[in-house]
C-alpha cells in the first residue's frame, strides 16, 4: 500500500519540477527535452511489459501516446505560428536604412509577425490577436513565460 502511494508522490513531484523547468526555457529546447523524455518512457514501459509478459498493456500505452501526440501537434502548431521568436539573443545594431525599433529592440515588422497580423491591422485587430495568442500561451495555463513576454512586447510595440 505504501509503495504505490510513494511512487505516485514521486511521479507528481517529478512532473511538477519538470513543468517548472520547461516554463523557464526556450520552447525549442523544451520540445527536444519532452521528445526525449517521451521516447525514453515509451522504451522503458515497453521493455517492462515485454519482460513481465503483459503485452496487452501496449494497447493502453498506444492509446495514451495517441492523445499525447495530438496535444504535441497542437502545441507545435502554436509554436509554428510563433516561430522566429528569439532566434537571436540580441538584435543586431540598426542601420539608418533598417526598420525603426523601440528601446526594447523589436521592430514593427517583427511585432506584426509575432502577432500574425498585417501592416493594415487596427488597434482592435492587434488586441484580438494578442488576446487569442495569450489564451493559448499564458503561463497560468501552462504556457511559456518567454513567449508571453514576447507577445506582450509585440503588443506594446504596435500600440505605442
C-alpha positions as CSV (number, residue, x, y, z in Angstrom):
1,X,0.0,0.0,0.0
2,X,2.8,2.4,0.9
3,X,4.9,1.7,-2.2
4,X,2.3,2.7,-4.8
5,X,1.5,5.9,-2.9
6,X,5.2,6.8,-2.6
7,X,5.6,6.1,-6.3
8,X,2.7,8.4,-7.1
9,X,4.0,11.2,-4.9
10,X,7.5,10.8,-6.5
11,X,6.0,11.0,-10.0
12,X,3.9,14.0,-9.1
13,X,6.9,15.8,-7.7
14,X,9.0,14.9,-10.8
15,X,6.2,16.2,-13.1
16,X,6.0,19.5,-11.1
17,X,9.7,20.0,-11.3
18,X,9.8,19.2,-15.0
19,X,7.0,21.6,-15.8
20,X,8.6,24.3,-13.8
21,X,11.8,23.8,-15.7
22,X,10.1,23.7,-19.1
23,X,8.3,27.1,-18.4
24,X,11.7,28.8,-17.9
25,X,13.4,27.6,-21.0
26,X,13.2,28.2,-24.7
27,X,10.3,26.3,-26.4
28,X,12.7,24.6,-28.9
29,X,14.9,23.3,-26.1
30,X,11.8,22.2,-24.1
31,X,10.4,20.4,-27.1
32,X,13.6,18.4,-27.5
33,X,13.6,17.5,-23.8
34,X,9.9,16.4,-23.9
35,X,10.5,14.3,-27.0
36,X,13.5,12.6,-25.4
37,X,11.5,12.0,-22.2
38,X,8.6,10.7,-24.1
39,X,10.7,8.3,-26.1
40,X,12.6,7.2,-23.0
41,X,9.4,6.5,-21.1
42,X,7.9,4.6,-24.1
43,X,11.0,2.4,-24.3
44,X,11.0,1.8,-20.6
45,X,7.4,0.9,-20.4
46,X,7.6,-1.3,-23.5
47,X,10.6,-3.2,-22.0
48,X,8.8,-3.6,-18.7
49,X,5.7,-5.0,-20.5
50,X,7.8,-7.4,-22.6
51,X,9.7,-8.7,-19.6
52,X,6.6,-9.2,-17.4
53,X,4.6,-10.8,-20.2
54,X,1.9,-8.1,-20.2
55,X,1.9,-7.2,-23.8
56,X,-1.8,-6.3,-23.7
57,X,-0.7,-3.1,-21.8
58,X,0.9,-1.9,-25.1
59,X,-2.6,-1.1,-26.4
60,X,-3.2,1.2,-23.4
61,X,0.2,2.8,-24.0
62,X,-0.7,3.3,-27.6
63,X,-3.9,5.0,-26.8
64,X,-2.2,7.3,-24.3
65,X,0.5,8.1,-26.8
66,X,-2.1,8.9,-29.4
67,X,-3.6,11.6,-27.1
68,X,-0.1,12.9,-26.2
69,X,0.7,13.1,-30.0
70,X,-2.4,15.1,-30.7
71,X,-1.6,17.6,-28.0
72,X,2.0,17.7,-29.1
73,X,0.9,18.5,-32.7
74,X,-1.4,21.3,-31.4
75,X,1.5,22.7,-29.4
76,X,3.6,22.5,-32.5
77,X,1.0,24.5,-34.4
78,X,1.1,27.2,-31.8
79,X,4.9,27.2,-31.9
80,X,4.9,27.3,-35.6
81,X,2.7,30.4,-35.5
82,X,5.3,32.0,-33.2
83,X,8.4,30.7,-34.9
84,X,11.2,33.2,-35.4
85,X,10.8,34.4,-31.8
86,X,14.1,34.6,-30.1
87,X,16.3,33.4,-32.9
88,X,18.9,35.8,-31.8
89,X,19.7,36.8,-28.2
90,X,20.3,40.4,-29.1
91,X,19.1,42.3,-32.1
92,X,21.8,43.5,-34.5
93,X,22.6,47.1,-34.5
94,X,20.1,49.0,-36.6
95,X,21.4,50.7,-39.7
96,X,19.9,54.0,-40.8
97,X,18.1,52.2,-43.6
98,X,16.6,49.5,-41.3
99,X,13.1,49.4,-39.8
100,X,12.6,51.7,-36.8
101,X,13.0,49.9,-33.5
102,X,11.9,50.9,-30.0
103,X,14.1,50.7,-26.9
104,X,13.4,47.0,-26.5
105,X,14.8,46.3,-29.9
106,X,11.7,45.0,-31.6
107,X,10.8,46.4,-35.0
108,X,7.3,47.0,-36.1
109,X,7.7,44.3,-38.7
110,X,8.8,41.7,-36.1
111,X,5.9,42.7,-33.8
112,X,3.4,42.2,-36.6
113,X,5.0,38.8,-37.4
114,X,4.8,37.7,-33.8
115,X,1.1,38.5,-33.6
116,X,0.4,37.3,-37.1
117,X,-1.2,40.5,-38.3
118,X,-0.6,42.6,-41.4
119,X,0.5,46.3,-41.6
120,X,-3.1,47.5,-42.0
121,X,-4.3,46.0,-38.7
122,X,-6.1,48.4,-36.4
123,X,-6.0,48.6,-32.6
124,X,-8.9,46.2,-32.3
125,X,-7.2,43.6,-34.5
126,X,-3.9,44.0,-32.6
127,X,-5.7,43.4,-29.3
128,X,-7.7,40.5,-30.6
129,X,-4.6,38.8,-32.0
130,X,-2.7,39.3,-28.7
131,X,-5.7,38.0,-26.7
132,X,-6.0,34.9,-28.9
133,X,-2.3,34.0,-28.6
134,X,-2.2,34.8,-24.9
135,X,-5.1,32.4,-24.2
136,X,-3.0,29.6,-25.7
137,X,0.3,30.7,-24.2
138,X,-0.4,32.3,-20.8
139,X,1.9,30.9,-18.1
140,X,-1.0,30.5,-15.7
141,X,-2.4,28.0,-18.2
142,X,0.8,26.1,-18.7
143,X,2.3,28.3,-21.4
144,X,5.8,29.7,-21.6
145,X,6.7,32.9,-19.7
146,X,9.2,33.7,-22.5
147,X,6.5,33.5,-25.2
148,X,4.1,35.5,-23.1
149,X,6.7,38.2,-22.6
150,X,7.4,38.4,-26.4
151,X,3.6,38.6,-27.1
152,X,3.3,41.5,-24.6
153,X,6.3,43.2,-26.1
154,X,4.9,42.9,-29.6
155,X,1.5,44.3,-28.5
156,X,3.1,47.2,-26.7
157,X,5.3,48.0,-29.7
158,X,2.4,48.1,-32.0
159,X,0.2,50.1,-29.7
160,X,2.9,52.7,-28.9
